[in-house]
Amino acid sequence: MTESSATSTRPYLIRAIHEWCTDNGFTPYLAVKVDRSVQVPREYVNGGEIVLNVSYDATGSLQLGNEYIEFKARFGGRPHDIMVPVERVQAIYARETGQGMSFPVIDDLLAELADDAAALAAAEAEDEAAPEQEPAASTPVVQLVSASSKPSDGDEPPSPPAPAAGGKRPALKRVK
């Protein structure tokens, strides 16, 4: 199985942290980035996110699957069927300690990639608009110095490389 066809580690890590919380008497909470694929009562969504108590005491028929997390829960005394795609989970953590694990959400990654692409396009446009110039005289130059070809017996330290142009910066030494 190649890396690209392997299943995501996210559902396995969510199950592991959930089990760790349960074994230690902590309350596992899920932080979820809500979109149309997330089935939760919308009146409890705050800023596009919802935090869910996924302890066995607070849920019924809890299934932590590879694609979805499904359970029954009560909100304001009313029962609801909850279904959360695993890729929408931002974090799972213990309410009491805050220990857990966070995950990137695809929307966040896409926004980050869009920002990077916009910055790259702006930089390229700036480069095209600027006239070609020779490097400034103050641009530092690094000189590569060949290592001495005579064998060293290890008793004397290697001599320092010759100073680079201007004598202010150290030079790189090529070692074979």
C-alpha positions as CSV (number, residue, x, y, z in Angstrom):
1,M,0.0,0.0,0.0
2,T,1.4,3.4,-1.0
3,E,1.3,6.5,1.1
4,S,-1.3,8.1,-1.1
5,S,-3.7,5.2,-0.8
6,A,-3.2,4.7,3.0
7,T,-6.1,5.7,5.2
8,S,-5.9,8.8,7.3
9,T,-4.4,8.6,10.8
10,R,-6.9,11.1,12.2
11,P,-9.7,8.6,13.1
12,Y,-7.2,6.4,14.8
13,L,-5.8,9.2,16.8
14,I,-9.3,10.5,17.8
15,R,-10.2,7.0,19.1
16,A,-6.9,6.8,21.0
17,I,-7.3,10.1,22.7
18,H,-11.0,9.3,23.5
19,E,-9.9,6.0,25.1
20,W,-7.1,7.7,27.0
21,C,-9.6,10.3,28.4
22,T,-12.1,7.6,29.4
23,D,-9.4,5.4,31.0
24,N,-8.2,8.3,33.1
25,G,-11.6,9.5,34.2
26,F,-11.5,12.6,32.0
27,T,-14.3,14.0,29.8
28,P,-13.4,13.8,26.1
29,Y,-14.5,16.9,24.1
30,L,-14.5,17.4,20.3
31,A,-14.0,20.8,18.7
32,V,-15.7,20.7,15.3
33,K,-15.5,23.1,12.4
34,V,-19.2,23.2,11.2
35,D,-20.2,23.2,7.6
36,R,-23.1,21.7,5.7
37,S,-21.7,18.1,6.1
38,V,-21.9,18.4,9.9
39,Q,-25.2,17.3,11.5
40,V,-25.6,19.2,14.8
41,P,-28.3,21.5,16.2
42,R,-27.4,24.8,14.5
43,E,-28.5,27.0,17.4
44,Y,-25.5,25.7,19.4
45,V,-23.0,26.6,16.8
46,N,-20.8,29.5,17.7
47,G,-18.6,31.2,15.2
48,G,-18.8,28.3,12.8
49,E,-17.6,25.9,15.6
50,I,-19.2,23.6,18.1
51,V,-17.7,21.8,21.1
52,L,-19.2,18.4,21.8
53,N,-19.0,16.2,24.9
54,V,-18.4,12.7,23.6
55,S,-18.1,10.9,26.9
56,Y,-20.1,7.6,27.1
57,D,-22.2,9.3,29.8
58,A,-23.3,12.1,27.5
59,T,-23.8,10.1,24.4
60,G,-25.8,7.2,23.2
61,S,-24.8,4.7,20.5
62,L,-21.4,6.4,20.1
63,Q,-19.5,5.2,17.0
64,L,-16.1,6.6,16.3
65,G,-15.7,5.4,12.7
66,N,-13.1,6.1,10.1
67,E,-15.3,8.5,8.1
68,Y,-17.9,9.7,10.6
69,I,-18.4,10.1,14.3
70,E,-22.0,9.4,15.1
71,F,-24.0,9.4,18.3
72,K,-27.3,10.5,20.0
73,A,-27.2,13.4,22.4
74,R,-29.5,15.8,24.2
75,F,-29.3,19.5,23.7
76,G,-31.6,21.6,25.9
77,G,-33.4,18.4,26.9
78,R,-34.2,17.4,23.3
79,P,-32.7,14.4,21.7
80,H,-30.6,14.8,18.5
81,D,-28.8,12.5,16.1
82,I,-25.3,13.9,15.7
83,M,-23.0,13.1,12.7
84,V,-19.6,14.7,12.3
85,P,-17.3,13.8,9.4
86,V,-13.9,13.0,10.8
87,E,-12.1,15.6,8.6
88,R,-14.2,18.4,10.3
89,V,-12.7,17.6,13.8
90,Q,-10.3,20.3,14.8
91,A,-9.4,18.8,18.2
92,I,-10.1,16.2,20.8
93,Y,-9.1,16.9,24.4
94,A,-9.8,16.3,28.0
95,R,-12.1,19.0,29.5
96,E,-10.4,18.8,32.9
97,T,-6.8,19.2,31.7
98,G,-6.9,20.5,28.1
99,Q,-4.6,17.7,27.1
100,G,-5.3,16.2,23.7
101,M,-4.6,16.7,20.0
102,S,-5.5,19.2,17.4
103,F,-5.8,18.7,13.6
104,P,-5.8,20.9,10.6
105,V,-9.1,21.3,8.9
106,I,-9.2,21.3,5.1
107,D,-10.8,24.8,4.9
108,D,-7.9,26.2,7.0
109,L,-5.4,24.5,4.7
110,L,-7.1,25.7,1.6
111,A,-7.2,29.3,2.9
112,E,-3.5,29.0,3.8
113,L,-2.6,27.8,0.3
114,A,-4.7,30.6,-1.2
115,D,-2.9,33.2,0.9
116,D,0.5,31.7,-0.1
117,A,-0.5,31.7,-3.8
118,A,-1.7,35.3,-3.6
119,A,1.6,36.3,-1.9
120,L,3.6,34.5,-4.6
121,A,1.6,36.1,-7.4
122,A,2.1,39.5,-5.9
123,A,5.9,38.9,-5.5
124,E,6.1,37.7,-9.2
125,A,4.1,40.8,-10.4
126,E,6.5,43.0,-8.4
127,D,9.5,41.3,-9.9
128,E,8.2,41.7,-13.4
129,A,7.4,45.4,-12.8
130,A,10.9,46.2,-11.4
131,P,13.5,46.9,-14.0
132,E,16.5,44.6,-14.2
133,Q,19.3,45.8,-12.0
134,E,22.7,44.7,-11.2
135,P,23.3,43.5,-7.6
136,A,24.1,46.4,-5.3
137,A,27.8,46.8,-4.4
138,S,26.8,46.2,-0.7
139,T,25.5,42.7,-1.5
140,P,27.6,40.3,0.4
141,V,29.7,37.8,-1.6
142,V,30.6,34.4,-0.2
143,Q,33.7,32.9,-1.6
144,L,34.2,29.1,-1.7
145,V,37.6,28.0,-0.8
146,S,39.0,24.6,-1.8
147,A,40.2,22.4,1.1
148,S,44.0,21.8,1.0
149,S,45.0,18.7,-0.9
150,K,47.8,17.8,1.5
151,P,47.0,15.0,4.0
152,S,46.7,16.2,7.6
153,D,48.0,14.0,10.4
154,G,45.4,15.5,12.8
155,D,48.0,17.1,15.1
156,E,47.6,20.7,13.9
157,P,44.2,22.4,13.6
158,P,43.1,23.3,10.2
159,S,44.1,26.8,9.1
160,P,41.3,29.3,8.9
161,P,40.0,30.0,5.4
162,A,41.2,33.1,3.6
163,P,39.0,36.1,4.2
164,A,36.3,36.7,1.7
165,A,36.2,39.9,-0.4
166,G,36.2,42.8,2.0
167,G,37.5,40.6,4.8
168,K,34.4,41.0,6.9
169,R,32.5,37.7,6.4
170,P,33.7,34.2,6.9
171,A,34.2,32.0,3.8
172,L,32.8,28.6,3.2
173,K,35.2,25.8,2.9
174,R,34.7,22.9,0.5
175,V,35.4,19.6,2.2
176,K,35.8,16.4,0.2
